[in-house]
Amino acid sequence: MRKLLLGLVALTMIAVACSKTTTATPASSGSPSTTQTAQECAGSAPFVKDGTLMVGTDNPAYPPYFQGGTTKGSEWQINDPSTGKGFESAVAFEIAKRMGFAPEQVKWIVVPFDQSYAPGKKSFDFDINQISYKPVRAKAVDFSESYYDVNQAIVAVKGTPITQATSVADLKQYSLAAPLGTTSYDTITDVIQPTQEAGVYNTLDDTVAALNAGTVDGIVVDLPTALYIADPYVQEAKNSVVVGQFPPPASGGEHFGTVQPKGSSLTACMNLALEEMKADGTLQALTTKWLSKKTNVGEVPVFQV
């Protein structure tokens, strides 16, 4: 859930408009050449499958990052990423377009969250799944630059004592939980440091279920997820509210990046695509559309540190 500048790379590439069948010896990952477009860069990059962009994400694919539902018999639970709806689906398709891929050339595959950044061979060209940059993760995979700067929030049941908390110190006495291997869990252990042992669950569904069952006082998730699960018209967490959010990260703080295999020359192309999207306002427009306007939760207070 933070900003990575990978080492500068000297890339000598031939611009190949729209072709996705060209492969080349992978270059070192790093910052893209400022003289190239994302499409020119991708024209000389190798892919898992020629003519196809393999994109990984976890299953279920949760809102607000993926929306649009799924069809009967689909392998995808809750949402099918190929709809192009939801923040991360829309970002992935925009990146694909910038690199010269048509929507029908994008193939989504299931990659469990903790496998996306684990060491070893990858079946994807890139993975997008609310994966926060961490130095330890970057030892095994490449991260793109940030496509979303993250801050964390707490969801609890309306009317319970924890909802009166206004500072990090107020939270220490409560039982808190988060999904395994996430920066949300790190927020509990490293920032809040509660007097009770933090709860950890394999999935977001299991974490929400613990709150619904009254097993924990509150759960820590990234702010967009909190706004969704506590939405009065959704209420994934029953009768819930967003108690508060932690201060937004400073520059270079927690951020989501796409994940590529270690040493992938595609990382430079991903960074070019994101830079183009930031420069022309497309990334901000997608953020506003899917993360700011898709909530019915009012203003969320910021915890005092």
N, C-alpha and C positions, 0 to 999 in steps of 0.2 A: 501498500500500500505504500515511491520516494525518489533527486534528479541525477541521472547518470550521463556523464559525458565520457564516452569511450575514446581511446587514443586515436589521434589523427591517422588517416590511412591515405596512401597514395594510390589512386585507382586510375588505371588507364583503360577506358571502356569504349566500345563502339556503340553509338546510339542505334538501337533497333526498334523502330516504332511498332508497338502493339504485339511483337512476337514474343511468345512465351515458351517456345520450343528450344531456344538457344541455351546452351549450358557453357560454363567456363570454369576454370580452376578457381575455387573459392579464395577470395581475398581475405585479409584480416578484417575483423569487424571493427567498427569505429565510426567517427564522425564522417558524414558524407561530403563528397566534393561539392563546393558551392557552384561549380560550373555545370553540374548535371541536374536534370529533373529526375523525379522518382522513376518515371517510365524508362528513361535512358539507362539509369542504374540497374533496374530490374531486367533490362534486355540482355544483360551479360551475367546475370546471377543464376546459379543452379537451383532447381526446385525438386521436391520429392518426386513429383510426377510431371513430365513435360506437358505444357498446355493447361495445367490445373494448379490452382492455389489451394493447398491443404491448410485449413484453419482449424485449430483445436479449441475446445472449451469443455467445461464440465457438464454433467448431466445429473440432476436437473439444471436447466438454464434459467436462472432466477431473474425476475423483474427487479428493478427497472432496466437492468442491463440487456435483457432479452424479453421481448413481448410478442404478441401475435398469436399465442396459443400453438396448438399442434393438431395434427390430423389423426384419426383413428388408425391404430396399428403402427404409428411412428415409433422409432426407437427413442425419440426425444420426449422427456417428461416436462410438463408445464408449458414450455415454449420451444419451438423449432428455430434455431439460430438463422436458418436460411430465409426467414421472412424479411429480414432487413429492418425489423422493428425492434426498438430498444436501443439503449445507448451504445453498448459494445458491438452489437450486430451492425448498427449503422456506421460506426467508426471503422469496423473491419471492411465493410463493403466500399467505403470511401477510400480507404488505403488501397484496396484491390484496384479500384478504378484509376487511382493515381499511378499505379504501377502497370496499367495497360490491360487489366483483366476485365472481361465482361462478367456480369453477375452469374451467368450459367457456368462459368469456369471456376467458380469458388465452391469448394467442397468442404463441408463441416464434418469433423470427426470428434468422437468423445474422448476426452483426455481428463482423467481425474485431477483435481486441483494440485495435490501433492506430487503427482507424476510430471506435471508440466515443467517444473524446475529441478527435477531429480537428475542425477548423472545418467548418462547413457544415450543410446541412439534414439532419435525422435522420428515419429511418423508424420509430423506436421512441419509446414514451412514457418508458421508462427502460431502462437497460442494467445488468446485474449480472454481473461477470466478474473478480473479484479486482482491481478497478481502484483503485489507491491514489491518494489525493488528493495533487495537486501544484499549487502556485500557477500554474505554467505551463499545466497542463491546464485549470485553472479559468478561464483567460482565454477558452476556446472553448466550455466546457460548464458546466452546474451540477452540483455534487456534493451529495448528501444528507449528513446527519450519519453518523457511523461506525456500521456494523453489525458490524464486526470490527476490533479493534486488532491490528496485525500485528507479528511479528518474523521475522527471516530465519534460515535455517539452512544448513548445508553437508552435502551427501551425497557420499560417496566409496566406493571399493571396499575392502572389508574387508581388513585386513592391509597396506595401502599406507602409506607414511610419513606422509602427511597425517593419517591417523587418530589419530596421536599428538599432534596439535596441541591445546593447551589455552588459547591466547590468540590475539588478533588478530595480534600480532607473529609468532607461529609460522606464520601462514598466508601471509605475504608472499612466501615463496620458491616457492610453488606456482602452477601454471597453473589458473586458475579460469574458469568460464563461466556464463552465464545467458541467458535469452531476451531478445531485442531489446526495448528500450523499457520495461523493467520496473525497479522499485525494487530488485529482486535484483541487476541489473547495476549500479545506482548503489551498492549496498553494496560491490561489488567495487572500483569505481573511487574511491569517496569515503571508505569506511571502512577497507577492507583495504589498498588501494593496493599491490597486489603488484608485485614487480620484473619480472614477465613481463606482457605485454600481455593484457588480459582477452579471453576468447573470447566472442563474441556470436552467437547463433543465432536464426533466424526464429521458431521455435516451441519449446515445452517438449519435444515429441517429439525434435526435432533436438538439443536440449541433452542430453537423457538418452542419445541415441544416441552423442554424442561421448564421454560418460563410459564407456559400454559398450565403445566402440572403443579406449579408452585414449588418446584424443586430449588429454584434460585430466585433471588430478589430482582435481578436485572440481567440483561445481556448486552454485550458490547459488539457493535457492528459498525461498518462504515456508514456515514451519514445518509447517502442516497438509499441504502438498504433499510435503514431505520425509518426513513420517511415513508417507504413503501409498506413495510410490515405493520406500522402503526397507523397507516392511513385509515380514517374512519369508514371508508367504503371498501376496504380490503380486510383489515384486522387479521392478518396472519397470526399475530400475537393478540389474543383475545382481550378486549377492553384495555388496550395498551395506549401508552403515550410515549413520546420521545422526551425523556427527562431533561436532557441537555446534550450539548456537543462540546468536544474538546476544542481548544483554540486551533484555528487553521494552521497548518505547518508553515514554517518560514521557507523562504526559497531554498530548494535543495532538500526539503523535507519529504514526508511520505508521498509517494506517487505510484500510480499504476503505469506499467509499461508492458508492451507486448513482449513475448518471450520467443527467442529463436534458438536453434541448436548452437552450442558453443562454437565460436569461430565462424559463424555464418556470414557470408558476404551480403546476405539479404538485410542484415541489421542496418547497414548504411542506407539502403533503399527505403526501409521503414522510416528512418529518421528524416530522410528527404520528404517523404509523403506527409509526415506529421508537420514538418516545417512549412510546407506548402499550405496545409490545412489551417495552421495557426495564422499564417500571413494573410490569407484571404478571408478569414473569419469563419470558415466552415466548421472548424472544431468547436468554437464557442457557440455557434448556432445549434449544433447537434447536442451540446451540453445543455443549453437552455431548453431545447425542445423535449429532451427525454429525461432530464434530471431536475430541472427547475419548474417546468410547467406541468409535470405529471405527478404533482403531490397536492393533497388536500390538508396537509398538516400546516398549522400556522407557524409563526416565527419560533425558532428553537433557541433557548437561551444558551450562552456559552459558560461553561464551568469556570470558576475562578481557580487559578493555579496557586 
